[in-house]
Amino acid sequence: MFLVKDGKLLASLPLPIWGIISPLKMEELKEKIQQLDNTAQSLGMKWRAFVLLQTLPFTGLPSLRLTEKGLLDVKKQEFVPLIVDKIE
């Protein structure tokens, strides 16, 4: 993932493992993601860059999409609770 403006690299997060996974340690990864998000917001983006780019194209669960407001059931157009109180 790269953010470029006027030909200048502003922020980056290489994902060399299948284009979706970083070999960085969690703390380094967190810093890179935060830098991407902060830079994207400074350019006027309202969504968190990493969440948007990683979840919108994901087709493993075609009827569910992770959004800034929660997990959305696309077919029902309703949000799905992320915490289950009890399993029956």
PyMOL Python script that loads the backbone (N, CA, C, O; Angstrom):
from pymol import cmd

cmd.read_pdbstr("""\
ATOM      1  N   MET A   1       0.855  -1.158   0.000  1.00  0.00           N
ATOM      2  CA  MET A   1       0.000   0.000   0.000  1.00  0.00           C
ATOM      3  C   MET A   1       0.905   1.226   0.000  1.00  0.00           C
ATOM      4  O   MET A   1       1.873   1.310   0.755  1.00  0.00           O
ATOM      5  N   PHE A   2       0.562   2.171  -0.867  1.00  0.00           N
ATOM      6  CA  PHE A   2       1.377   3.366  -0.985  1.00  0.00           C
ATOM      7  C   PHE A   2       0.481   4.575  -1.148  1.00  0.00           C
ATOM      8  O   PHE A   2      -0.535   4.504  -1.838  1.00  0.00           O
ATOM      9  N   LEU A   3       0.837   5.669  -0.530  1.00  0.00           N
ATOM     10  CA  LEU A   3       0.146   6.940  -0.736  1.00  0.00           C
ATOM     11  C   LEU A   3       1.135   7.883  -1.401  1.00  0.00           C
ATOM     12  O   LEU A   3       2.216   8.150  -0.878  1.00  0.00           O
ATOM     13  N   VAL A   4       0.740   8.382  -2.568  1.00  0.00           N
ATOM     14  CA  VAL A   4       1.605   9.248  -3.360  1.00  0.00           C
ATOM     15  C   VAL A   4       0.825  10.496  -3.738  1.00  0.00           C
ATOM     16  O   VAL A   4      -0.347  10.416  -4.108  1.00  0.00           O
ATOM     17  N   LYS A   5       1.472  11.641  -3.645  1.00  0.00           N
ATOM     18  CA  LYS A   5       0.870  12.896  -4.080  1.00  0.00           C
ATOM     19  C   LYS A   5       1.897  13.665  -4.892  1.00  0.00           C
ATOM     20  O   LYS A   5       3.028  13.867  -4.450  1.00  0.00           O
ATOM     21  N   ASP A   6       1.498  14.093  -6.081  1.00  0.00           N
ATOM     22  CA  ASP A   6       2.386  14.834  -6.975  1.00  0.00           C
ATOM     23  C   ASP A   6       3.712  14.116  -7.189  1.00  0.00           C
ATOM     24  O   ASP A   6       4.767  14.748  -7.248  1.00  0.00           O
ATOM     25  N   GLY A   7       3.651  12.793  -7.303  1.00  0.00           N
ATOM     26  CA  GLY A   7       4.844  12.004  -7.561  1.00  0.00           C
ATOM     27  C   GLY A   7       5.729  11.752  -6.353  1.00  0.00           C
ATOM     28  O   GLY A   7       6.781  11.125  -6.477  1.00  0.00           O
ATOM     29  N   LYS A   8       5.316  12.233  -5.183  1.00  0.00           N
ATOM     30  CA  LYS A   8       6.119  12.063  -3.973  1.00  0.00           C
ATOM     31  C   LYS A   8       5.473  11.003  -3.069  1.00  0.00           C
ATOM     32  O   LYS A   8       4.279  11.068  -2.776  1.00  0.00           O
ATOM     33  N   LEU A   9       6.276  10.032  -2.636  1.00  0.00           N
ATOM     34  CA  LEU A   9       5.804   8.992  -1.726  1.00  0.00           C
ATOM     35  C   LEU A   9       5.613   9.590  -0.340  1.00  0.00           C
ATOM     36  O   LEU A   9       6.557  10.105   0.259  1.00  0.00           O
ATOM     37  N   LEU A  10       4.373   9.517   0.170  1.00  0.00           N
ATOM     38  CA  LEU A  10       4.066  10.085   1.486  1.00  0.00           C
ATOM     39  C   LEU A  10       4.050   9.032   2.593  1.00  0.00           C
ATOM     40  O   LEU A  10       4.463   9.306   3.720  1.00  0.00           O
ATOM     41  N   ALA A  11       3.581   7.846   2.276  1.00  0.00           N
ATOM     42  CA  ALA A  11       3.506   6.760   3.262  1.00  0.00           C
ATOM     43  C   ALA A  11       3.440   5.440   2.509  1.00  0.00           C
ATOM     44  O   ALA A  11       2.956   5.375   1.379  1.00  0.00           O
ATOM     45  N   SER A  12       3.932   4.397   3.152  1.00  0.00           N
ATOM     46  CA  SER A  12       3.883   3.090   2.489  1.00  0.00           C
ATOM     47  C   SER A  12       3.814   1.963   3.508  1.00  0.00           C
ATOM     48  O   SER A  12       4.259   2.092   4.648  1.00  0.00           O
ATOM     49  N   LEU A  13       3.248   0.869   3.061  1.00  0.00           N
ATOM     50  CA  LEU A  13       3.217  -0.372   3.833  1.00  0.00           C
ATOM     51  C   LEU A  13       3.320  -1.520   2.830  1.00  0.00           C
ATOM     52  O   LEU A  13       2.301  -1.982   2.318  1.00  0.00           O
ATOM     53  N   PRO A  14       4.526  -1.981   2.545  1.00  0.00           N
ATOM     54  CA  PRO A  14       4.669  -3.120   1.639  1.00  0.00           C
ATOM     55  C   PRO A  14       4.017  -4.363   2.248  1.00  0.00           C
ATOM     56  O   PRO A  14       4.146  -4.623   3.444  1.00  0.00           O
ATOM     57  N   LEU A  15       3.325  -5.116   1.417  1.00  0.00           N
ATOM     58  CA  LEU A  15       2.684  -6.364   1.830  1.00  0.00           C
ATOM     59  C   LEU A  15       3.197  -7.468   0.902  1.00  0.00           C
ATOM     60  O   LEU A  15       2.483  -7.903  -0.002  1.00  0.00           O
ATOM     61  N   PRO A  16       4.433  -7.921   1.128  1.00  0.00           N
ATOM     62  CA  PRO A  16       5.079  -8.829   0.186  1.00  0.00           C
ATOM     63  C   PRO A  16       4.565 -10.270   0.187  1.00  0.00           C
ATOM     64  O   PRO A  16       4.854 -11.018  -0.746  1.00  0.00           O
ATOM     65  N   ILE A  17       3.826 -10.667   1.190  1.00  0.00           N
ATOM     66  CA  ILE A  17       3.337 -12.047   1.249  1.00  0.00           C
ATOM     67  C   ILE A  17       1.922 -12.075   0.683  1.00  0.00           C
ATOM     68  O   ILE A  17       0.967 -11.672   1.348  1.00  0.00           O
ATOM     69  N   TRP A  18       1.799 -12.551  -0.542  1.00  0.00           N
ATOM     70  CA  TRP A  18       0.543 -12.639  -1.283  1.00  0.00           C
ATOM     71  C   TRP A  18      -0.158 -11.285  -1.460  1.00  0.00           C
ATOM     72  O   TRP A  18      -1.333 -11.237  -1.826  1.00  0.00           O
ATOM     73  N   GLY A  19       0.542 -10.219  -1.208  1.00  0.00           N
ATOM     74  CA  GLY A  19      -0.050  -8.895  -1.374  1.00  0.00           C
ATOM     75  C   GLY A  19      -1.008  -8.499  -0.273  1.00  0.00           C
ATOM     76  O   GLY A  19      -1.675  -7.470  -0.376  1.00  0.00           O
ATOM     77  N   ILE A  20      -1.091  -9.305   0.791  1.00  0.00           N
ATOM     78  CA  ILE A  20      -2.023  -8.997   1.880  1.00  0.00           C
ATOM     79  C   ILE A  20      -1.415  -9.128   3.268  1.00  0.00           C
ATOM     80  O   ILE A  20      -2.051  -8.772   4.259  1.00  0.00           O
ATOM     81  N   ILE A  21      -0.168  -9.645   3.349  1.00  0.00           N
ATOM     82  CA  ILE A  21       0.438  -9.916   4.647  1.00  0.00           C
ATOM     83  C   ILE A  21       1.801  -9.238   4.738  1.00  0.00           C
ATOM     84  O   ILE A  21       2.580  -9.244   3.785  1.00  0.00           O
ATOM     85  N   SER A  22       2.071  -8.657   5.900  1.00  0.00           N
ATOM     86  CA  SER A  22       3.358  -8.024   6.159  1.00  0.00           C
ATOM     87  C   SER A  22       4.173  -8.887   7.117  1.00  0.00           C
ATOM     88  O   SER A  22       3.614  -9.461   8.052  1.00  0.00           O
ATOM     89  N   PRO A  23       5.483  -8.989   6.901  1.00  0.00           N
ATOM     90  CA  PRO A  23       6.315  -9.739   7.823  1.00  0.00           C
ATOM     91  C   PRO A  23       6.758  -8.909   9.033  1.00  0.00           C
ATOM     92  O   PRO A  23       7.497  -9.404   9.884  1.00  0.00           O
ATOM     93  N   LEU A  24       6.312  -7.652   9.114  1.00  0.00           N
ATOM     94  CA  LEU A  24       6.715  -6.778  10.214  1.00  0.00           C
ATOM     95  C   LEU A  24       6.169  -7.272  11.550  1.00  0.00           C
ATOM     96  O   LEU A  24       5.141  -7.949  11.604  1.00  0.00           O
ATOM     97  N   LYS A  25       6.874  -6.922  12.627  1.00  0.00           N
ATOM     98  CA  LYS A  25       6.368  -7.206  13.964  1.00  0.00           C
ATOM     99  C   LYS A  25       5.137  -6.339  14.203  1.00  0.00           C
ATOM    100  O   LYS A  25       4.986  -5.279  13.596  1.00  0.00           O
ATOM    101  N   MET A  26       4.267  -6.794  15.086  1.00  0.00           N
ATOM    102  CA  MET A  26       2.981  -6.134  15.311  1.00  0.00           C
ATOM    103  C   MET A  26       3.124  -4.644  15.623  1.00  0.00           C
ATOM    104  O   MET A  26       2.356  -3.831  15.109  1.00  0.00           O
ATOM    105  N   GLU A  27       4.086  -4.280  16.450  1.00  0.00           N
ATOM    106  CA  GLU A  27       4.263  -2.867  16.817  1.00  0.00           C
ATOM    107  C   GLU A  27       4.657  -2.031  15.602  1.00  0.00           C
ATOM    108  O   GLU A  27       4.162  -0.919  15.419  1.00  0.00           O
ATOM    109  N   GLU A  28       5.549  -2.573  14.777  1.00  0.00           N
ATOM    110  CA  GLU A  28       5.953  -1.860  13.549  1.00  0.00           C
ATOM    111  C   GLU A  28       4.785  -1.744  12.587  1.00  0.00           C
ATOM    112  O   GLU A  28       4.583  -0.702  11.962  1.00  0.00           O
ATOM    113  N   LEU A  29       4.021  -2.817  12.473  1.00  0.00           N
ATOM    114  CA  LEU A  29       2.860  -2.824  11.589  1.00  0.00           C
ATOM    115  C   LEU A  29       1.829  -1.797  12.036  1.00  0.00           C
ATOM    116  O   LEU A  29       1.253  -1.083  11.216  1.00  0.00           O
ATOM    117  N   LYS A  30       1.604  -1.730  13.328  1.00  0.00           N
ATOM    118  CA  LYS A  30       0.663  -0.754  13.888  1.00  0.00           C
ATOM    119  C   LYS A  30       1.091   0.668  13.521  1.00  0.00           C
ATOM    120  O   LYS A  30       0.262   1.484  13.119  1.00  0.00           O
ATOM    121  N   GLU A  31       2.376   0.961  13.660  1.00  0.00           N
ATOM    122  CA  GLU A  31       2.884   2.302  13.341  1.00  0.00           C
ATOM    123  C   GLU A  31       2.715   2.628  11.861  1.00  0.00           C
ATOM    124  O   GLU A  31       2.335   3.744  11.508  1.00  0.00           O
ATOM    125  N   LYS A  32       2.998   1.654  10.994  1.00  0.00           N
ATOM    126  CA  LYS A  32       2.862   1.868   9.548  1.00  0.00           C
ATOM    127  C   LYS A  32       1.398   2.106   9.165  1.00  0.00           C
ATOM    128  O   LYS A  32       1.095   2.981   8.354  1.00  0.00           O
ATOM    129  N   ILE A  33       0.497   1.319   9.756  1.00  0.00           N
ATOM    130  CA  ILE A  33      -0.932   1.483   9.465  1.00  0.00           C
ATOM    131  C   ILE A  33      -1.412   2.847   9.945  1.00  0.00           C
ATOM    132  O   ILE A  33      -2.169   3.520   9.245  1.00  0.00           O
ATOM    133  N   GLN A  34      -0.980   3.258  11.130  1.00  0.00           N
ATOM    134  CA  GLN A  34      -1.366   4.562  11.666  1.00  0.00           C
ATOM    135  C   GLN A  34      -0.834   5.679  10.769  1.00  0.00           C
ATOM    136  O   GLN A  34      -1.527   6.665  10.520  1.00  0.00           O
ATOM    137  N   GLN A  35       0.384   5.520  10.291  1.00  0.00           N
ATOM    138  CA  GLN A  35       0.964   6.525   9.389  1.00  0.00           C
ATOM    139  C   GLN A  35       0.155   6.603   8.089  1.00  0.00           C
ATOM    140  O   GLN A  35      -0.123   7.693   7.590  1.00  0.00           O
ATOM    141  N   LEU A  36      -0.220   5.442   7.549  1.00  0.00           N
ATOM    142  CA  LEU A  36      -1.057   5.431   6.346  1.00  0.00           C
ATOM    143  C   LEU A  36      -2.385   6.140   6.598  1.00  0.00           C
ATOM    144  O   LEU A  36      -2.804   6.987   5.809  1.00  0.00           O
ATOM    145  N   ASP A  37      -3.032   5.793   7.685  1.00  0.00           N
ATOM    146  CA  ASP A  37      -4.330   6.393   8.009  1.00  0.00           C
ATOM    147  C   ASP A  37      -4.216   7.896   8.227  1.00  0.00           C
ATOM    148  O   ASP A  37      -5.028   8.661   7.706  1.00  0.00           O
ATOM    149  N   ASN A  38      -3.223   8.323   8.986  1.00  0.00           N
ATOM    150  CA  ASN A  38      -3.047   9.759   9.241  1.00  0.00           C
ATOM    151  C   ASN A  38      -2.773  10.523   7.953  1.00  0.00           C
ATOM    152  O   ASN A  38      -3.320  11.603   7.731  1.00  0.00           O
ATOM    153  N   THR A  39      -1.926   9.954   7.111  1.00  0.00           N
ATOM    154  CA  THR A  39      -1.602  10.610   5.841  1.00  0.00           C
ATOM    155  C   THR A  39      -2.833  10.666   4.941  1.00  0.00           C
ATOM    156  O   THR A  39      -3.108  11.696   4.325  1.00  0.00           O
ATOM    157  N   ALA A  40      -3.569   9.566   4.863  1.00  0.00           N
ATOM    158  CA  ALA A  40      -4.776   9.539   4.035  1.00  0.00           C
ATOM    159  C   ALA A  40      -5.790  10.566   4.531  1.00  0.00           C
ATOM    160  O   ALA A  40      -6.411  11.260   3.727  1.00  0.00           O
ATOM    161  N   GLN A  41      -5.961  10.668   5.837  1.00  0.00           N
ATOM    162  CA  GLN A  41      -6.902  11.654   6.385  1.00  0.00           C
ATOM    163  C   GLN A  41      -6.437  13.076   6.107  1.00  0.00           C
ATOM    164  O   GLN A  41      -7.260  13.960   5.872  1.00  0.00           O
ATOM    165  N   SER A  42      -5.125  13.306   6.132  1.00  0.00           N
ATOM    166  CA  SER A  42      -4.614  14.646   5.833  1.00  0.00           C
ATOM    167  C   SER A  42      -4.865  15.021   4.370  1.00  0.00           C
ATOM    168  O   SER A  42      -4.889  16.200   4.017  1.00  0.00           O
ATOM    169  N   LEU A  43      -5.050  14.014   3.533  1.00  0.00           N
ATOM    170  CA  LEU A  43      -5.353  14.250   2.113  1.00  0.00           C
ATOM    171  C   LEU A  43      -6.853  14.322   1.858  1.00  0.00           C
ATOM    172  O   LEU A  43      -7.280  14.510   0.719  1.00  0.00           O
ATOM    173  N   GLY A  44      -7.662  14.172   2.919  1.00  0.00           N
ATOM    174  CA  GLY A  44      -9.106  14.302   2.792  1.00  0.00           C
ATOM    175  C   GLY A  44      -9.890  13.002   2.814  1.00  0.00           C
ATOM    176  O   GLY A  44     -11.113  13.025   2.680  1.00  0.00           O
ATOM    177  N   MET A  45      -9.220  11.872   2.979  1.00  0.00           N
ATOM    178  CA  MET A  45      -9.930  10.594   3.041  1.00  0.00           C
ATOM    179  C   MET A  45     -10.618  10.458   4.390  1.00  0.00           C
ATOM    180  O   MET A  45     -10.008  10.713   5.429  1.00  0.00           O
ATOM    181  N   LYS A  46     -11.882  10.059   4.381  1.00  0.00           N
ATOM    182  CA  LYS A  46     -12.647   9.957   5.618  1.00  0.00           C
ATOM    183  C   LYS A  46     -12.647   8.547   6.197  1.00  0.00           C
ATOM    184  O   LYS A  46     -12.933   8.372   7.382  1.00  0.00           O
ATOM    185  N   TRP A  47     -12.334   7.548   5.394  1.00  0.00           N
ATOM    186  CA  TRP A  47     -12.297   6.162   5.853  1.00  0.00           C
ATOM    187  C   TRP A  47     -10.885   5.799   6.246  1.00  0.00           C
ATOM    188  O   TRP A  47      -9.926   6.374   5.732  1.00  0.00           O
ATOM    189  N   ARG A  48     -10.749   4.850   7.156  1.00  0.00           N
ATOM    190  CA  ARG A  48      -9.418   4.350   7.498  1.00  0.00           C
ATOM    191  C   ARG A  48      -8.906   3.571   6.298  1.00  0.00           C
ATOM    192  O   ARG A  48      -9.546   2.621   5.846  1.00  0.00           O
ATOM    193  N   ALA A  49      -7.767   3.970   5.791  1.00  0.00           N
ATOM    194  CA  ALA A  49      -7.215   3.421   4.553  1.00  0.00           C
ATOM    195  C   ALA A  49      -7.037   1.910   4.614  1.00  0.00           C
ATOM    196  O   ALA A  49      -7.465   1.201   3.704  1.00  0.00           O
ATOM    197  N   PHE A  50      -6.416   1.415   5.664  1.00  0.00           N
ATOM    198  CA  PHE A  50      -6.117  -0.007   5.744  1.00  0.00           C
ATOM    199  C   PHE A  50      -7.399  -0.839   5.782  1.00  0.00           C
ATOM    200  O   PHE A  50      -7.505  -1.844   5.079  1.00  0.00           O
ATOM    201  N   VAL A  51      -8.356  -0.435   6.582  1.00  0.00           N
ATOM    202  CA  VAL A  51      -9.619  -1.175   6.673  1.00  0.00           C
ATOM    203  C   VAL A  51     -10.323  -1.170   5.326  1.00  0.00           C
ATOM    204  O   VAL A  51     -10.809  -2.205   4.870  1.00  0.00           O
ATOM    205  N   LEU A  52     -10.378  -0.030   4.704  1.00  0.00           N
ATOM    206  CA  LEU A  52     -11.058   0.090   3.414  1.00  0.00           C
ATOM    207  C   LEU A  52     -10.408  -0.793   2.360  1.00  0.00           C
ATOM    208  O   LEU A  52     -11.103  -1.533   1.663  1.00  0.00           O
ATOM    209  N   LEU A  53      -9.106  -0.731   2.232  1.00  0.00           N
ATOM    210  CA  LEU A  53      -8.411  -1.465   1.182  1.00  0.00           C
ATOM    211  C   LEU A  53      -8.365  -2.963   1.435  1.00  0.00           C
ATOM    212  O   LEU A  53      -8.301  -3.740   0.481  1.00  0.00           O
ATOM    213  N   GLN A  54      -8.394  -3.388   2.680  1.00  0.00           N
ATOM    214  CA  GLN A  54      -8.325  -4.807   2.985  1.00  0.00           C
ATOM    215  C   GLN A  54      -9.688  -5.491   2.971  1.00  0.00           C
ATOM    216  O   GLN A  54      -9.756  -6.697   2.732  1.00  0.00           O
ATOM    217  N   THR A  55     -10.768  -4.769   3.217  1.00  0.00           N
ATOM    218  CA  THR A  55     -12.052  -5.442   3.376  1.00  0.00           C
ATOM    219  C   THR A  55     -13.002  -5.286   2.198  1.00  0.00           C
ATOM    220  O   THR A  55     -13.773  -6.205   1.921  1.00  0.00           O
ATOM    221  N   LEU A  56     -12.977  -4.176   1.504  1.00  0.00           N
ATOM    222  CA  LEU A  56     -13.930  -4.002   0.404  1.00  0.00           C
ATOM    223  C   LEU A  56     -13.777  -5.042  -0.698  1.00  0.00           C
ATOM    224  O   LEU A  56     -14.787  -5.544  -1.192  1.00  0.00           O
ATOM    225  N   PRO A  57     -12.551  -5.388  -1.108  1.00  0.00           N
ATOM    226  CA  PRO A  57     -12.441  -6.380  -2.177  1.00  0.00           C
ATOM    227  C   PRO A  57     -12.518  -7.828  -1.703  1.00  0.00           C
ATOM    228  O   PRO A  57     -12.526  -8.736  -2.534  1.00  0.00           O
ATOM    229  N   PHE A  58     -12.574  -8.070  -0.401  1.00  0.00           N
ATOM    230  CA  PHE A  58     -12.556  -9.430   0.126  1.00  0.00           C
ATOM    231  C   PHE A  58     -13.837 -10.169  -0.256  1.00  0.00           C
ATOM    232  O   PHE A  58     -14.940  -9.710   0.041  1.00  0.00           O
ATOM    233  N   THR A  59     -13.679 -11.319  -0.921  1.00  0.00           N
ATOM    234  CA  THR A  59     -14.852 -12.067  -1.390  1.00  0.00           C
ATOM    235  C   THR A  59     -15.057 -13.378  -0.631  1.00  0.00           C
ATOM    236  O   THR A  59     -15.933 -14.162  -0.996  1.00  0.00           O
ATOM    237  N   GLY A  60     -14.283 -13.629   0.399  1.00  0.00           N
ATOM    238  CA  GLY A  60     -14.421 -14.861   1.166  1.00  0.00           C
ATOM    239  C   GLY A  60     -15.784 -14.984   1.822  1.00  0.00           C
ATOM    240  O   GLY A  60     -16.330 -16.083   1.930  1.00  0.00           O
ATOM    241  N   LEU A  61     -16.329 -13.876   2.254  1.00  0.00           N
ATOM    242  CA  LEU A  61     -17.680 -13.839   2.823  1.00  0.00           C
ATOM    243  C   LEU A  61     -18.475 -12.800   2.019  1.00  0.00           C
ATOM    244  O   LEU A  61     -18.588 -11.650   2.444  1.00  0.00           O
ATOM    245  N   PRO A  62     -19.022 -13.191   0.871  1.00  0.00           N
ATOM    246  CA  PRO A  62     -19.624 -12.206  -0.025  1.00  0.00           C
ATOM    247  C   PRO A  62     -20.826 -11.456   0.540  1.00  0.00           C
ATOM    248  O   PRO A  62     -21.156 -10.371   0.061  1.00  0.00           O
ATOM    249  N   SER A  63     -21.479 -12.014   1.541  1.00  0.00           N
ATOM    250  CA  SER A  63     -22.656 -11.325   2.074  1.00  0.00           C
ATOM    251  C   SER A  63     -22.333 -10.496   3.315  1.00  0.00           C
ATOM    252  O   SER A  63     -23.229  -9.862   3.872  1.00  0.00           O
ATOM    253  N   LEU A  64     -21.075 -10.486   3.762  1.00  0.00           N
ATOM    254  CA  LEU A  64     -20.683  -9.691   4.918  1.00  0.00           C
ATOM    255  C   LEU A  64     -19.581  -8.716   4.522  1.00  0.00           C
ATOM    256  O   LEU A  64     -18.672  -9.069   3.770  1.00  0.00           O
ATOM    257  N   ARG A  65     -19.664  -7.499   5.026  1.00  0.00           N
ATOM    258  CA  ARG A  65     -18.633  -6.493   4.785  1.00  0.00           C
ATOM    259  C   ARG A  65     -18.333  -5.776   6.093  1.00  0.00           C
ATOM    260  O   ARG A  65     -19.241  -5.360   6.811  1.00  0.00           O
ATOM    261  N   LEU A  66     -17.061  -5.640   6.387  1.00  0.00           N
ATOM    262  CA  LEU A  66     -16.633  -4.896   7.561  1.00  0.00           C
ATOM    263  C   LEU A  66     -16.576  -3.424   7.185  1.00  0.00           C
ATOM    264  O   LEU A  66     -15.872  -3.046   6.249  1.00  0.00           O
ATOM    265  N   THR A  67     -17.311  -2.599   7.910  1.00  0.00           N
ATOM    266  CA  THR A  67     -17.348  -1.168   7.632  1.00  0.00           C
ATOM    267  C   THR A  67     -16.886  -0.408   8.869  1.00  0.00           C
ATOM    268  O   THR A  67     -16.634  -0.999   9.919  1.00  0.00           O
ATOM    269  N   GLU A  68     -16.781   0.891   8.730  1.00  0.00           N
ATOM    270  CA  GLU A  68     -16.403   1.731   9.869  1.00  0.00           C
ATOM    271  C   GLU A  68     -17.451   1.680  10.983  1.00  0.00           C
ATOM    272  O   GLU A  68     -17.135   1.953  12.141  1.00  0.00           O
ATOM    273  N   LYS A  69     -18.677   1.338  10.647  1.00  0.00           N
ATOM    274  CA  LYS A  69     -19.758   1.291  11.643  1.00  0.00           C
ATOM    275  C   LYS A  69     -19.990  -0.111  12.198  1.00  0.00           C
ATOM    276  O   LYS A  69     -20.783  -0.284  13.124  1.00  0.00           O
ATOM    277  N   GLY A  70     -19.314  -1.108  11.649  1.00  0.00           N
ATOM    278  CA  GLY A  70     -19.481  -2.468  12.136  1.00  0.00           C
ATOM    279  C   GLY A  70     -19.572  -3.465  10.995  1.00  0.00           C
ATOM    280  O   GLY A  70     -19.303  -3.133   9.841  1.00  0.00           O
ATOM    281  N   LEU A  71     -19.954  -4.692  11.329  1.00  0.00           N
ATOM    282  CA  LEU A  71     -20.087  -5.766  10.353  1.00  0.00           C
ATOM    283  C   LEU A  71     -21.479  -5.708   9.730  1.00  0.00           C
ATOM    284  O   LEU A  71     -22.488  -5.811  10.428  1.00  0.00           O
ATOM    285  N   LEU A  72     -21.520  -5.544   8.411  1.00  0.00           N
ATOM    286  CA  LEU A  72     -22.792  -5.357   7.701  1.00  0.00           C
ATOM    287  C   LEU A  72     -23.180  -6.624   6.955  1.00  0.00           C
ATOM    288  O   LEU A  72     -22.383  -7.171   6.194  1.00  0.00           O
ATOM    289  N   ASP A  73     -24.407  -7.090   7.174  1.00  0.00           N
ATOM    290  CA  ASP A  73     -24.988  -8.160   6.371  1.00  0.00           C
ATOM    291  C   ASP A  73     -25.532  -7.481   5.121  1.00  0.00           C
ATOM    292  O   ASP A  73     -26.544  -6.783   5.185  1.00  0.00           O
ATOM    293  N   VAL A  74     -24.877  -7.677   4.000  1.00  0.00           N
ATOM    294  CA  VAL A  74     -25.213  -6.971   2.773  1.00  0.00           C
ATOM    295  C   VAL A  74     -26.616  -7.342   2.283  1.00  0.00           C
ATOM    296  O   VAL A  74     -27.359  -6.477   1.819  1.00  0.00           O
ATOM    297  N   LYS A  75     -26.976  -8.615   2.385  1.00  0.00           N
ATOM    298  CA  LYS A  75     -28.280  -9.063   1.895  1.00  0.00           C
ATOM    299  C   LYS A  75     -29.433  -8.455   2.693  1.00  0.00           C
ATOM    300  O   LYS A  75     -30.439  -8.035   2.120  1.00  0.00           O
ATOM    301  N   LYS A  76     -29.281  -8.409   4.022  1.00  0.00           N
ATOM    302  CA  LYS A  76     -30.347  -7.880   4.877  1.00  0.00           C
ATOM    303  C   LYS A  76     -30.231  -6.379   5.093  1.00  0.00           C
ATOM    304  O   LYS A  76     -31.173  -5.748   5.572  1.00  0.00           O
ATOM    305  N   GLN A  77     -29.068  -5.791   4.740  1.00  0.00           N
ATOM    306  CA  GLN A  77     -28.791  -4.378   4.991  1.00  0.00           C
ATOM    307  C   GLN A  77     -28.943  -4.044   6.474  1.00  0.00           C
ATOM    308  O   GLN A  77     -29.501  -3.012   6.847  1.00  0.00           O
ATOM    309  N   GLU A  78     -28.424  -4.957   7.312  1.00  0.00           N
ATOM    310  CA  GLU A  78     -28.447  -4.793   8.765  1.00  0.00           C
ATOM    311  C   GLU A  78     -27.058  -5.077   9.328  1.00  0.00           C
ATOM    312  O   GLU A  78     -26.294  -5.859   8.763  1.00  0.00           O
ATOM    313  N   PHE A  79     -26.745  -4.433  10.441  1.00  0.00           N
ATOM    314  CA  PHE A  79     -25.473  -4.696  11.093  1.00  0.00           C
ATOM    315  C   PHE A  79     -25.568  -5.949  11.950  1.00  0.00           C
ATOM    316  O   PHE A  79     -26.593  -6.203  12.583  1.00  0.00           O
ATOM    317  N   VAL A  80     -24.498  -6.725  11.965  1.00  0.00           N
ATOM    318  CA  VAL A  80     -24.422  -7.979  12.700  1.00  0.00           C
ATOM    319  C   VAL A  80     -23.658  -7.718  13.991  1.00  0.00           C
ATOM    320  O   VAL A  80     -22.584  -7.118  13.953  1.00  0.00           O
ATOM    321  N   PRO A  81     -24.186  -8.155  15.136  1.00  0.00           N
ATOM    322  CA  PRO A  81     -23.447  -7.954  16.391  1.00  0.00           C
ATOM    323  C   PRO A  81     -22.131  -8.727  16.357  1.00  0.00           C
ATOM    324  O   PRO A  81     -22.068  -9.851  15.858  1.00  0.00           O
ATOM    325  N   LEU A  82     -21.095  -8.113  16.888  1.00  0.00           N
ATOM    326  CA  LEU A  82     -19.775  -8.744  16.911  1.00  0.00           C
ATOM    327  C   LEU A  82     -19.545  -9.552  18.173  1.00  0.00           C
ATOM    328  O   LEU A  82     -18.605 -10.344  18.243  1.00  0.00           O
ATOM    329  N   ILE A  83     -20.395  -9.359  19.168  1.00  0.00           N
ATOM    330  CA  ILE A  83     -20.267 -10.092  20.426  1.00  0.00           C
ATOM    331  C   ILE A  83     -21.520 -10.940  20.616  1.00  0.00           C
ATOM    332  O   ILE A  83     -22.641 -10.433  20.573  1.00  0.00           O
ATOM    333  N   VAL A  84     -21.314 -12.227  20.825  1.00  0.00           N
ATOM    334  CA  VAL A  84     -22.427 -13.147  21.050  1.00  0.00           C
ATOM    335  C   VAL A  84     -22.567 -13.371  22.547  1.00  0.00           C
ATOM    336  O   VAL A  84     -21.618 -13.784  23.214  1.00  0.00           O
ATOM    337  N   ASP A  85     -23.760 -13.094  23.071  1.00  0.00           N
ATOM    338  CA  ASP A  85     -24.001 -13.274  24.511  1.00  0.00           C
ATOM    339  C   ASP A  85     -24.054 -14.744  24.906  1.00  0.00           C
ATOM    340  O   ASP A  85     -23.493 -15.140  25.928  1.00  0.00           O
ATOM    341  N   LYS A  86     -24.722 -15.537  24.102  1.00  0.00           N
ATOM    342  CA  LYS A  86     -24.799 -16.972  24.383  1.00  0.00           C
ATOM    343  C   LYS A  86     -25.000 -17.736  23.097  1.00  0.00           C
ATOM    344  O   LYS A  86     -25.539 -17.213  22.121  1.00  0.00           O
ATOM    345  N   ILE A  87     -24.570 -18.955  23.107  1.00  0.00           N
ATOM    346  CA  ILE A  87     -24.733 -19.820  21.940  1.00  0.00           C
ATOM    347  C   ILE A  87     -25.767 -20.864  22.298  1.00  0.00           C
ATOM    348  O   ILE A  87     -25.665 -21.529  23.328  1.00  0.00           O
ATOM    349  N   GLU A  88     -26.747 -21.001  21.452  1.00  0.00           N
ATOM    350  CA  GLU A  88     -27.813 -21.973  21.723  1.00  0.00           C
ATOM    351  C   GLU A  88     -27.560 -23.265  20.992  1.00  0.00           C
ATOM    352  O   GLU A  88     -28.352 -24.201  21.100  1.00  0.00           O
TER     353      GLU A  88
END
""", "prot")
cmd.dss("prot")
cmd.show_as("cartoon", "prot")
cmd.util.cbc("prot")
cmd.orient("prot")
